[in-house]
Amino acid sequence: MPTKEEAEEWKKQLVDNAEQQILNLTDSDKFKNYLNTVAKFHRYSARNIDLIYSQNPEATQIAGFKQWKNDFNRSVNKGEKGIRIAAPIIKKLTPEDQKRLDTTKEKAIVGYRYIPVFDISQTSGEPVLSAKDFVKENLADHKNVTNLYNELKNYLNNNTDIKVSEKRLSELGGAKGYFQPSTNEIVIGSDEPDNALKLETLYHEYAHSQLHGLTSEFKDRPRAYQETQAEAVAYVAMQNIGVDTSNYSLGYVATWAKDKAVIHSALSETQQVSNKVIELSDGLTKQLGLQEDPKEPEHDLKKLSAHDLNKSYQGLQQQVQQATSPQQKAQLKNQLNDVHQEISDRTQKQLKAFAEENPEIKQPDPEYDQSLKR
């Protein structure tokens, strides 16, 4: 069994690795191009957002006729009807206007007019990067995640003041689930076909309940912080049970936390909740019989064949070279040393056995042998 110190180091390492993986993604050229794309789209007022939604609830990326052509190399399809939004009419102020309006500004909004804009679905041309290019919903089903999802849902309903219920995805407005702080309720999409994603969503919303509930310490954090924190906790929780959700989680976080300072600050506040989720999951998986007590590394290594032992050594060497976190690199080096020691012990044992079976073979001179050591 791992010691308490080893368990704490494992939890910390999971969070550190999550941060490093997210930062790696934000460093990629593709993601930088995505940020440039996002910057080209205008930010609309709440009134215009309501106008867009009322005319086309499915709209995702909006721009004017000329902007689609000039900035994105796309053309509005023939016959498409524009979405009308309010655009300000800006007038250059005369000295009399400035005096009447009691301002020193050279220009001011004097009214509004309605202009047409178009959604990307109404255009054709070169591809435009979107969040979907980074959030890949292809976790696929994983053995036992359904049991763990049900056990976690039942535990929260029976042992906490959080209530977990389900609704059809069509009722969730495009979301996989949500947390409602006012009622302390988590709602999950009941017909989500990917059971691993369903469990991951429950972890995400549970993290919101712990970090951003009405009485939570971080409830007033900006939305980018909140989503970064909740998804990072979910990613860590899934990593802990051996399910890699990086295709989904890292892209989701990166599209919210577009600034490295946000990522670092947001994740620095999640360690305690991440630990809580890991401990909760470990307890539930043990109850379900889905988790065996960890074995001592030496015991595992002694069971490996020579071929598998060499393969493990080569794999660990590669992982050490690729590791970016100092903690991760140190842990991998320790594992590498254990494997190296096992290979060395086996080799010495085999040589000794060979020498005993072949006494006629001259043994190396101890003095000569010492001269070769350094």
C-alpha positions as CSV (number, residue, x, y, z in Angstrom):
1,M,0.0,0.0,0.0
2,P,1.3,3.5,-0.7
3,T,2.1,5.7,2.2
4,K,0.1,8.8,3.1
5,E,3.0,11.0,1.8
6,E,3.0,9.0,-1.5
7,A,-0.8,9.4,-1.9
8,E,-0.5,13.2,-1.3
9,E,2.3,13.5,-3.9
10,W,0.2,11.5,-6.4
11,K,-2.8,14.0,-5.9
12,K,-0.5,17.0,-6.3
13,Q,1.2,15.5,-9.4
14,L,-2.2,15.0,-11.1
15,V,-3.1,18.7,-10.7
16,D,0.4,19.8,-11.8
17,N,0.3,17.6,-14.9
18,A,-3.2,19.0,-15.8
19,E,-1.8,22.5,-15.7
20,Q,1.2,21.6,-17.8
21,Q,-0.9,19.8,-20.4
22,I,-3.3,22.8,-20.8
23,L,-0.3,25.2,-21.1
24,N,1.2,23.0,-23.8
25,L,-2.0,23.2,-25.8
26,T,-2.2,27.0,-25.5
27,D,1.4,27.2,-26.8
28,S,0.5,25.4,-30.0
29,D,0.3,27.3,-33.3
30,K,-3.1,25.9,-34.0
31,F,-4.5,27.3,-30.7
32,K,-2.8,30.7,-31.3
33,N,-4.5,30.8,-34.7
34,Y,-7.8,30.0,-33.0
35,L,-7.3,33.0,-30.6
36,N,-6.7,35.2,-33.6
37,T,-9.9,34.0,-35.2
38,V,-11.9,34.7,-32.0
39,A,-10.5,38.2,-31.9
40,K,-11.8,39.0,-35.3
41,F,-15.4,38.4,-34.3
42,H,-17.2,41.4,-32.8
43,R,-18.4,41.2,-29.2
44,Y,-22.1,41.9,-29.2
45,S,-24.2,43.6,-26.5
46,A,-26.8,41.7,-24.5
47,R,-29.5,43.3,-26.6
48,N,-27.9,42.1,-29.9
49,I,-27.4,38.7,-28.5
50,D,-31.1,38.5,-27.8
51,L,-31.8,39.7,-31.3
52,I,-29.5,37.1,-32.8
53,Y,-31.0,34.3,-30.7
54,S,-34.6,35.3,-31.5
55,Q,-33.9,35.1,-35.3
56,N,-31.5,32.1,-35.3
57,P,-31.2,30.1,-32.1
58,E,-28.6,27.9,-33.8
59,A,-26.2,30.7,-34.7
60,T,-22.6,30.3,-33.4
61,Q,-20.3,32.7,-35.3
62,I,-21.6,36.0,-36.6
63,A,-20.1,38.6,-39.0
64,G,-21.1,41.1,-41.6
65,F,-21.2,40.4,-45.4
66,K,-17.9,42.2,-46.1
67,Q,-16.2,40.9,-42.9
68,W,-16.8,37.3,-43.9
69,K,-15.2,38.0,-47.3
70,N,-12.2,40.2,-46.1
71,D,-11.3,38.5,-42.8
72,F,-12.3,34.9,-43.3
73,N,-12.3,34.3,-47.1
74,R,-15.9,33.1,-47.0
75,S,-18.9,34.2,-49.0
76,V,-22.5,34.5,-47.9
77,N,-24.6,31.9,-49.7
78,K,-27.0,33.2,-52.4
79,G,-30.5,33.8,-51.1
80,E,-29.5,33.8,-47.4
81,K,-31.6,36.1,-45.2
82,G,-29.5,38.4,-42.8
83,I,-29.9,38.5,-39.1
84,R,-30.7,42.0,-38.1
85,I,-28.8,43.6,-35.2
86,A,-28.6,47.2,-33.9
87,A,-25.6,49.1,-35.0
88,P,-24.7,52.6,-33.5
89,I,-24.8,55.7,-35.6
90,I,-21.7,57.7,-34.7
91,K,-21.6,61.4,-35.5
92,K,-18.7,63.9,-35.3
93,L,-19.6,66.5,-32.8
94,T,-19.5,70.2,-33.5
95,P,-18.5,72.7,-30.7
96,E,-22.2,73.4,-30.3
97,D,-23.0,69.7,-29.9
98,Q,-20.2,69.3,-27.4
99,K,-21.5,72.2,-25.3
100,R,-25.1,70.9,-25.5
101,L,-24.0,67.4,-24.5
102,D,-21.5,68.7,-21.9
103,T,-18.7,66.6,-23.3
104,T,-15.2,67.0,-24.8
105,K,-15.4,63.9,-27.0
106,E,-15.0,64.4,-30.7
107,K,-17.6,61.7,-31.6
108,A,-20.8,60.3,-30.0
109,I,-23.5,57.8,-30.6
110,V,-26.6,59.7,-31.8
111,G,-28.8,56.8,-32.6
112,Y,-29.1,53.2,-33.9
113,R,-29.9,51.5,-37.2
114,Y,-30.5,47.8,-38.0
115,I,-27.9,46.1,-40.2
116,P,-27.7,42.5,-41.5
117,V,-25.1,40.0,-40.3
118,F,-24.8,36.3,-41.1
119,D,-24.0,33.1,-39.2
120,I,-21.2,30.9,-40.4
121,S,-23.8,28.3,-41.5
122,Q,-25.0,30.8,-44.1
123,T,-21.5,31.1,-45.7
124,S,-19.1,29.0,-47.7
125,G,-15.4,29.1,-48.2
126,E,-12.2,28.5,-46.2
127,P,-12.6,26.6,-42.8
128,V,-12.8,28.7,-39.7
129,L,-11.3,27.4,-36.4
130,S,-13.7,27.1,-33.6
131,A,-13.8,25.6,-30.1
132,K,-15.0,22.4,-31.5
133,D,-11.6,21.9,-33.1
134,F,-10.2,21.6,-29.5
135,V,-13.1,20.0,-27.7
136,K,-13.4,16.5,-29.1
137,E,-16.2,14.5,-27.7
138,N,-14.8,11.0,-28.4
139,L,-14.0,9.6,-25.0
140,A,-15.9,6.4,-25.9
141,D,-17.4,4.1,-23.3
142,H,-15.1,2.7,-20.6
143,K,-15.7,-0.4,-18.6
144,N,-17.2,0.3,-15.1
145,V,-17.8,4.0,-15.5
146,T,-21.6,3.5,-15.6
147,N,-21.4,1.8,-12.2
148,L,-19.2,4.5,-10.8
149,Y,-21.5,7.3,-12.2
150,N,-24.5,5.7,-10.5
151,E,-22.7,5.2,-7.3
152,L,-21.4,8.8,-7.2
153,K,-24.9,10.2,-8.0
154,N,-26.5,8.1,-5.3
155,Y,-23.8,9.0,-2.8
156,L,-24.3,12.8,-3.4
157,N,-28.1,12.4,-3.1
158,N,-28.0,10.3,0.1
159,N,-25.0,11.8,1.9
160,T,-24.8,15.5,1.0
161,D,-27.1,18.5,0.6
162,I,-26.6,18.4,-3.2
163,K,-29.4,16.9,-5.3
164,V,-28.5,15.2,-8.6
165,S,-31.2,14.7,-11.2
166,E,-31.3,14.0,-14.9
167,K,-33.0,15.5,-18.0
168,R,-32.8,14.8,-21.6
169,L,-30.0,16.6,-23.5
170,S,-32.6,18.4,-25.6
171,E,-33.8,20.1,-22.5
172,L,-30.3,21.4,-21.5
173,G,-29.8,23.9,-24.3
174,G,-26.7,22.3,-25.8
175,A,-25.0,21.6,-22.4
176,K,-24.0,18.2,-21.0
177,G,-25.2,19.2,-17.6
178,Y,-25.3,22.2,-15.2
179,F,-25.1,23.2,-11.5
180,Q,-27.8,25.5,-10.1
181,P,-26.4,27.4,-7.1
182,S,-29.7,28.8,-5.9
183,T,-31.1,25.3,-5.4
184,N,-27.8,23.4,-4.9
185,E,-28.9,21.0,-7.7
186,I,-26.9,19.2,-10.4
187,V,-28.6,18.2,-13.6
188,I,-27.0,15.7,-16.0
189,G,-28.0,14.8,-19.5
190,S,-29.7,11.4,-19.1
191,D,-29.4,10.3,-22.7
192,E,-25.7,11.1,-23.2
193,P,-24.4,8.1,-25.2
194,D,-20.8,8.3,-23.9
195,N,-20.8,7.0,-20.4
196,A,-17.3,8.2,-19.6
197,L,-18.4,11.8,-20.7
198,K,-21.5,11.5,-18.5
199,L,-19.3,10.6,-15.4
200,E,-16.9,13.4,-16.4
201,T,-19.7,15.9,-16.5
202,L,-20.9,14.9,-13.0
203,Y,-17.4,15.5,-11.7
204,H,-17.4,18.9,-13.5
205,E,-20.7,20.0,-12.0
206,Y,-19.7,18.6,-8.5
207,A,-16.6,20.7,-8.7
208,H,-18.8,23.8,-9.5
209,S,-20.9,23.0,-6.4
210,Q,-17.8,22.9,-4.2
211,L,-15.9,25.9,-5.7
212,H,-18.7,28.2,-6.9
213,G,-21.8,27.5,-4.7
214,L,-23.6,30.3,-2.9
215,T,-21.4,30.0,0.2
216,S,-18.2,28.8,-1.6
217,E,-14.9,30.7,-1.3
218,F,-14.5,31.2,-5.0
219,K,-18.1,31.9,-6.0
220,D,-17.4,35.3,-7.4
221,R,-14.6,34.2,-9.7
222,P,-15.0,35.2,-13.4
223,R,-16.6,32.6,-15.7
224,A,-13.3,31.8,-17.3
225,Y,-11.9,30.9,-13.9
226,Q,-14.9,28.9,-12.9
227,E,-15.0,26.7,-16.1
228,T,-11.2,26.2,-15.9
229,Q,-11.4,25.1,-12.3
230,A,-14.4,22.8,-12.7
231,E,-13.1,21.1,-15.9
232,A,-9.6,20.7,-14.5
233,V,-11.0,19.0,-11.4
234,A,-13.0,16.7,-13.6
235,Y,-9.9,15.9,-15.7
236,V,-7.9,15.1,-12.6
237,A,-10.7,12.9,-11.3
238,M,-10.9,10.9,-14.5
239,Q,-7.1,10.6,-14.8
240,N,-7.1,9.1,-11.2
241,I,-9.5,6.3,-12.3
242,G,-7.4,5.6,-15.4
243,V,-9.6,7.3,-18.0
244,D,-7.9,9.8,-20.3
245,T,-10.3,12.7,-21.1
246,S,-7.6,15.0,-22.5
247,N,-9.2,15.2,-26.0
248,Y,-12.3,16.7,-24.3
249,S,-11.1,18.4,-21.1
250,L,-7.9,20.2,-22.2
251,G,-9.6,21.8,-25.2
252,Y,-12.6,22.8,-23.1
253,V,-10.3,24.5,-20.5
254,A,-8.1,26.2,-23.1
255,T,-11.1,27.7,-25.0
256,W,-12.1,29.3,-21.7
257,A,-8.8,30.2,-20.2
258,K,-7.0,32.0,-23.1
259,D,-4.5,33.5,-20.8
260,K,-1.7,31.6,-19.0
261,A,-2.1,33.8,-15.9
262,V,-5.7,32.8,-15.7
263,I,-4.8,29.1,-16.0
264,H,-2.2,29.2,-13.3
265,S,-4.2,31.3,-10.9
266,A,-7.4,29.3,-11.4
267,L,-5.7,25.9,-10.9
268,S,-3.8,27.0,-7.9
269,E,-7.2,27.2,-6.1
270,T,-8.4,23.7,-7.0
271,Q,-5.9,21.4,-5.1
272,Q,-8.2,20.9,-2.1
273,V,-11.3,20.1,-4.1
274,S,-9.3,17.8,-6.5
275,N,-8.0,15.9,-3.4
276,K,-11.6,15.6,-2.1
277,V,-12.9,14.2,-5.4
278,I,-10.0,11.7,-5.7
279,E,-10.6,10.4,-2.2
280,L,-14.4,10.2,-2.8
281,S,-13.8,8.3,-6.0
282,D,-11.3,5.9,-4.5
283,G,-13.7,5.1,-1.7
284,L,-16.6,4.4,-4.1
285,T,-14.4,2.3,-6.5
286,K,-13.3,0.2,-3.6
287,Q,-16.9,-0.3,-2.5
288,L,-17.8,-1.4,-6.0
289,G,-14.8,-3.8,-6.1
290,L,-13.3,-1.9,-9.1
291,Q,-10.0,-1.1,-7.4
292,E,-7.3,-3.4,-6.2
293,D,-4.9,-2.4,-3.5
294,P,-1.7,-1.1,-5.2
295,K,1.1,-3.7,-5.1
296,E,4.6,-2.9,-4.3
297,P,6.6,-2.0,-7.4
298,E,9.3,-4.7,-6.7
299,H,6.6,-7.4,-6.5
300,D,5.1,-6.4,-9.9
301,L,8.6,-6.2,-11.5
302,K,9.6,-9.6,-10.4
303,K,6.5,-11.0,-12.2
304,L,7.4,-9.5,-15.5
305,S,9.1,-11.5,-18.2
306,A,12.6,-10.4,-19.4
307,H,11.0,-9.1,-22.7
308,D,8.4,-7.1,-20.8
309,L,10.9,-5.8,-18.3
310,N,13.2,-4.5,-21.2
311,K,10.1,-3.0,-22.9
312,S,9.1,-1.2,-19.7
313,Y,12.7,0.2,-19.3
314,Q,12.6,1.6,-22.9
315,G,9.2,3.1,-22.4
316,L,10.2,4.8,-19.1
317,Q,13.3,6.2,-20.7
318,Q,11.2,7.8,-23.4
319,Q,8.7,9.1,-20.8
320,V,11.5,10.7,-18.8
321,Q,12.7,12.5,-21.9
322,Q,9.2,13.8,-22.7
323,A,8.2,14.8,-19.1
324,T,7.8,18.5,-18.6
325,S,6.9,18.6,-14.9
326,P,9.9,18.3,-12.5
327,Q,7.7,16.2,-10.1
328,Q,6.7,13.9,-12.9
329,K,10.2,13.5,-14.2
330,A,11.5,12.6,-10.7
331,Q,8.8,10.0,-10.2
332,L,9.5,8.4,-13.6
333,K,13.2,8.4,-12.9
334,N,12.5,6.5,-9.6
335,Q,10.5,3.9,-11.6
336,L,13.3,3.7,-14.1
337,N,15.8,3.0,-11.4
338,D,13.6,0.3,-10.0
339,V,13.4,-1.4,-13.4
340,H,17.1,-1.0,-13.9
341,Q,17.9,-2.6,-10.5
342,E,15.6,-5.5,-11.3
343,I,17.3,-6.1,-14.7
344,S,20.7,-5.8,-13.0
345,D,19.8,-8.3,-10.2
346,R,18.5,-10.8,-12.7
347,T,21.6,-10.5,-14.8
348,Q,23.9,-11.0,-11.8
349,K,21.8,-14.0,-10.7
350,Q,22.0,-15.5,-14.2
351,L,25.8,-15.0,-14.4
352,K,26.3,-16.5,-10.9
353,A,24.3,-19.6,-11.9
354,F,26.2,-19.9,-15.2
355,A,29.5,-19.7,-13.3
356,E,28.4,-22.4,-10.9
357,E,27.4,-24.7,-13.7
358,N,30.7,-24.0,-15.6
359,P,33.5,-24.1,-13.0
360,E,36.1,-24.5,-15.7
361,I,35.6,-21.0,-16.9
362,K,38.2,-18.6,-15.4
363,Q,36.7,-15.9,-13.2
364,P,37.8,-12.3,-13.7
365,D,40.7,-11.0,-11.6
366,P,39.3,-8.8,-8.8
367,E,42.1,-6.3,-9.1
368,Y,41.5,-5.9,-12.9
369,D,37.8,-5.7,-12.3
370,Q,38.2,-2.8,-9.9
371,S,40.3,-0.8,-12.5
372,L,37.3,-0.8,-14.8
373,K,35.0,0.9,-12.4
374,R,34.6,4.7,-12.3
